[in-house]
Amino acid sequence: MISANGKEVSLSDITPIVVTGDVYLNKTVSGKRLQILSKTYAHGFGTTAPCLVGFNVPDGYGRLYIKAGIDVSVDPNASKKKQEDVPATSPKIEFAVFTEQPGQEFLKQPFNTTQRYGLAAAQASLKDFKVADGLEVSLFAAEPMLRNPTDIDVDAQGRVWVCEGVNYRSTFQPWGVLRPAGDRIVVLEDTDGNGLADKETTFYQGPEINSALGICVLGNKAIVSRSPDVFVFTDTDGDGKADKKEILFSGISGVDHDHGVHTFTFGPDGKLYFNFGNESKQLKRADGSPVLDVDGREVAAVGKPYRNGMVLRCNVDGSEVEVLGYNFRNPYEACVDSFGTVWQSDNDDDGNKAVRLNYIMEHGNYGFYDELTGAGWNQNRSNMEEEIPLRHWHQNDPGVVPNLLITGAGAPTGITIYEGKLLPKIYQNQIIHCDAGTRIVRCYPVQPAGAGYEAHPVDILTTSDAWFRPSDVCVAPDGSLYVADWNDAGVGGHNMADRDFATMTGRIYRIAPKGNKPATIKYEFNTAAQCVQALNSPNNAARYLAWTKLHDMKANAEKTLVRDWQGKDERLRARALQLLARIPGKADKYIRAGIADANPDIRVASVRIARALNVDVLSCVEKLARDPNAQVRRQCAIVLRHNPSDRAAQLWALLAHQYDGRDRWYLEALGIGAQGNEEKFFSVWMSEMGTHWNSPAGHNLIWRSRAPSSAAYLAKIIADPKTSDTERARCFRAFDFIPDSPQKNSALVELLAVASN
C-alpha cells in the first residue's frame, strides 16, 4: 500500500483481521518460496482457493498495488514462461478487491467443478498419479456414489465404508447445510469383481453425523465419531442398514471442527484405540457424567495433568479408559501393530513445518503446550529451543517424549500399519500414512533406535492433481490398500471449494502390485482353525471377528492358537499370545513363555499383557531388568508407574543404572515409570550412586527426575564453573518442574548465595 506522501507498507507486515481459507505468510501453501512465472518474491501470501483475506488499512494509505498469480508448483512450467507465452489452457485465477467484507452471495459461490465431476473425470485423473515402482493405482469409486470422504474402513468382506462430509463446517460457514437430510455412512461394494464399485448402501444418514471424522467397523456394528458424540450403530437384521443407535461417549467439544474426536481402531489386545484433537477438551459418558480413567483422573484437558489432544484406549463397551498420550495438537488417527505398539501423526500450528510422527510411549506428555502453565509453544520460556519445529513441541523440556520424525509442512490424516504380504517387502509391517496437505500417501519404514525408533519417508502415491486430498488409508482382506480422496482445491482447515452438492466430488482408489486384481476373501468363523485364519488377515475388521470368537472359545481354541504361537511369523505369534494369555488359568504360563522369548518385540508385548491382565508385573520386570534390549527395559520402566513398593524402587534404580546418558526415549520412560514415586525412586538410585552421580548420565537423570531432593544436585551442576551455559540454562528450566518443597527452596537459596559471591 502507498500513502499520499509515497510511503509504502507491505500487507505481509499487517496482521489480517479476516481469513477464510488457508493463508501462509511469505511462502506458498507447500512451504516454498513465492514465485509467479520467472520472478520470486520475498513478501506476500500463499493461499488455497477460494480464499478471503481482510485487513484494516492504516491511516493515510489510499493506493493499493497487488500482483497475483499461480503458484509454480501448480503450473510447473510457469517459471520457464514469459507472460506473453502463457497459453489459454494454463491454470487461471479470479481475483477481486473489496472495500468492505463481501456479502453472503459472494462467499456462497461454488468453485467451478463441472469439468471435474463424475466417473469419467475421476478415471481421467489417474493419468496424473505417480505410483511407486511395482505398484499401480486404480479407481474403486467416485461421485455421485460418494462425496467428501473424511474417513473409511474396509470390512471383512472387502466392502468400503465411508464417512461423508458434504455438510462440512455447515454450522459456521456461509455455504450452510448442503444436504438437509444429513451426512451418510455409505457402504460401497464391487459385486461383479471388476474392481469398480457398483453398489452403494446407505448404512445410516442423519444430521448428527455431519462430517463425522471416523468410522470403525466391528461386525454388524459401526463406531462413528462426530463431536460431541461417539455413536455405535448396529445392523440387527442383516439388511446392511443401521437399526439401533447408541452413544458410547458424549460431551466432546469441537462440534463441526476438524480437531474433534477421530476414529477408533481395534487392537490386538481386544481393546479400542482412538484419539481426539485439541478442540475436544473432555470425554463424558452417555448420561453426561465425566469419564474417569483407570487412574481415577477425569479425562479433561485442564492440566491435571492432561492437555490438548489425547490418544486413548478402552474396552469395546467403553469401560476402563486409559490416556496413553496427551498434549497433541490434532492427531487424526492412531494405529496399533500386533505387538501393541501405537503410532500416530500430529498436525502443527499451520505453517510452522513441524508436522510430526509419534511412537506413543504409554502415559507420555507430547509437548504441544507448556505442561505446567498451559502457555502456547511460542511464548517465551527458559531454555527455549532455537529451531521452531523443536520449540513447537517443547523438546527441551524434561518430561516431553521425543518425536519419531518431523515431516515438515502438511496436513496429516489417516494412518495404518500394513501387516500384509501382497505389497512389496519395503511396505510390510510398516506405517502407511496420508497427508492431505502435501497430497502424498507415504510409507515410513521404522527401525529400532535405542529405546525408541527412527524412520524415513518412502513415497507410495503422489500426483500433480491439486485436488487430490487423501484423507485415509486402509488395508483390504486381499492385502491391497484403499485410499480415500476428499478431492478439493483446499485441504480442509474450515473451508472447501466444492460447495455445490450437484457437482461435489470424492474418490476411493485401490493400490496393489501391477496386474493384481481384487480378490474376494471369504472368512468363516465356525471353528478355531477358521478363526485363526481370519486372525492372520491383513484386514483389521476380519481380525476383530476372529479375536472375538476365539476369546469366547477359551480353552477350546488353545491347541489351534499354539500352532501360530510356535510358528515363525513374529506378528502372528504376538496375536496368538494375546489370546492364549486370556484363556482362564493360562495367563502365567504364556506370559512366562513370552518374557523368555528370543524376540524382543514378543518380550515387550508380554510385559504389556502382564500389565493389562494384572499379573505379577514386578516378577516380569525382575526377569527382564537386565535385558540387553533397550526397548524391553523401556517397557519395564513404564510398567513401574504408580507402584509405591520398595521392590519397584529397587527395580527402577537397576533400570536407571543402565541409562547410557544419550537415549532420550529411555530417559523419558524412566521418568514415566517414576510418576507418583519420584522421591522414593530417586533416593534409592542416589544411595547406590554415591558420588558417581556426577556424570553425563547422572546429570540427565537429575534433570528429568522432579524429585524434591534432586533440586540440590541441580544447584550443584549450575554452580559448577565447568558447567556450560547451555547445560546451566537446561538445569534452570528443570527447576520449574520440581514441586515446591523445602528442598527446592534451600537449593534456590544456595544458588542465590553463590551468585552474590
QUIQUI-V493992 format. One line per field, one symbol per residue. psi: psi as a letter, one per 40 degrees, with the letter a starting at -180 (. if undefined). A space follows every 50 residues. Layout:
psi=???
//
This chain:
psi=ihideehiihdeehhiehhhahhhhfiideeiihhhbehihdiahhiihi ihhiihhiieheihhhhiahhdddgdedeeiideehieeiiiihhihiei hiaddddehiihedeeiiddddddedeeihiiheiihihdiiiediighd iiihaeeeihhhhifdfhfdddieeahegdeiiihhhhiheeeeehhehh hhdihidefhfieihhhgbeihhhhhheihihhhgdeeeeihehhihdia fhifhfidfahaiiihieeeiihiiiaeeddihiideeiihhaeeeihgi geegeiiaiihiiiideeifhhhdiificghdiiihieeehhiiihhihh eefeiiihhhhheihefdihddeeiideiiiifhidhdddddffeehheh hiidhheaiagibiiihhfaediiddehfihhiihedefihiighhiigb eaiiiiihhdhiieheehghdihihideeiihhhhdgidiebffiidgeh ddehihihihhiihehihhhhhiifdiddddddddeiehddddddddddd dddbdeeddddddddeaehdddddddddddeehheeddddddddeeidhd ddddddddddddefigdddddddedfhehdddddddddeeheheiddddd dddddddeheedhddddddddddehefddddddddddddbeedgiddddd dddedehdeeddddddddeheehiddddddddddddehihiddddddddd dddddd.
//
